[in-house]
Amino acid sequence: MSLSAFVLTNTQKARTTAISAFKRMLELEDVILEFVQASILMDASDKRLTATMDRLGYYLATNEGKNGKLARNTASSY
């Protein structure tokens, strides 16, 4: 039995949603996921991670999905 069996279902769904939103942002920016992973791992100062998360927050705040804009508290939950 893995530890993921103990994670709440809502947490697993939120994680899946966040990952898919991140992948959609990368697709929109024409960036490959492996490049982002390598860039973050090679940056000892963590500035690349900070910039990436900042860009994701901006994407979530300004993105209009199929149901319209996100609620204000949605982006902060990620």
C-alpha positions as CSV (number, residue, x, y, z in Angstrom):
1,M,0.0,0.0,0.0
2,S,1.4,3.4,-1.0
3,L,1.2,6.6,1.0
4,S,-1.1,8.1,-1.7
5,A,-3.9,5.8,-0.4
6,F,-4.0,8.1,2.7
7,V,-4.3,11.3,0.8
8,L,-7.8,12.8,0.7
9,T,-9.7,12.5,-2.6
10,N,-10.2,16.3,-2.8
11,T,-6.4,16.8,-2.4
12,Q,-5.7,14.4,-5.2
13,K,-8.3,16.1,-7.5
14,A,-6.8,19.5,-6.7
15,R,-3.3,18.3,-7.4
16,T,-4.5,16.9,-10.8
17,T,-6.2,20.1,-11.6
18,A,-3.2,22.2,-10.7
19,I,-0.9,20.0,-12.8
20,S,-3.2,20.2,-15.8
21,A,-3.4,24.0,-15.5
22,F,0.4,24.2,-15.3
23,K,0.7,22.0,-18.5
24,R,-1.9,24.2,-20.3
25,M,0.2,27.3,-19.4
26,L,3.3,25.7,-20.7
27,E,1.5,24.7,-23.9
28,L,0.3,28.3,-24.3
29,E,3.9,29.6,-23.8
30,D,5.4,27.0,-26.2
31,V,7.6,25.6,-23.4
32,I,8.4,21.9,-22.9
33,L,7.8,20.5,-19.3
34,E,11.3,18.8,-19.3
35,F,13.0,22.1,-20.0
36,V,11.2,23.7,-17.1
37,Q,12.1,20.8,-14.8
38,A,15.8,20.9,-15.9
39,S,15.9,24.7,-15.5
40,I,14.5,24.6,-11.9
41,L,16.8,21.7,-10.9
42,M,19.9,23.5,-12.3
43,D,19.1,26.9,-10.6
44,A,20.7,26.9,-7.1
45,S,19.2,30.3,-6.2
46,D,15.6,29.2,-6.7
47,K,14.9,32.3,-8.8
48,R,13.7,30.1,-11.7
49,L,11.2,28.4,-9.5
50,T,9.9,31.7,-8.1
51,A,9.6,33.1,-11.6
52,T,7.7,30.0,-12.9
53,M,5.3,30.0,-10.0
54,D,4.8,33.8,-10.4
55,R,4.0,33.2,-14.1
56,L,1.6,30.4,-13.2
57,G,-0.2,32.7,-10.7
58,Y,-0.6,35.3,-13.4
59,Y,-1.9,32.7,-15.9
60,L,-4.5,31.5,-13.4
61,A,-5.5,35.1,-12.5
62,T,-6.0,36.1,-16.1
63,N,-7.1,32.8,-17.7
64,E,-10.6,32.5,-19.0
65,G,-11.7,28.9,-19.1
66,K,-14.8,27.3,-20.7
67,N,-16.8,28.4,-17.7
68,G,-15.5,32.0,-17.7
69,K,-13.0,33.6,-15.4
70,L,-11.9,31.8,-12.2
71,A,-13.2,32.9,-8.8
72,R,-10.9,35.2,-6.9
73,N,-10.0,32.6,-4.3
74,T,-9.3,29.9,-6.8
75,A,-5.8,31.1,-7.9
76,S,-4.7,31.6,-4.3
77,S,-5.6,27.9,-3.5
78,Y,-2.9,26.7,-5.8
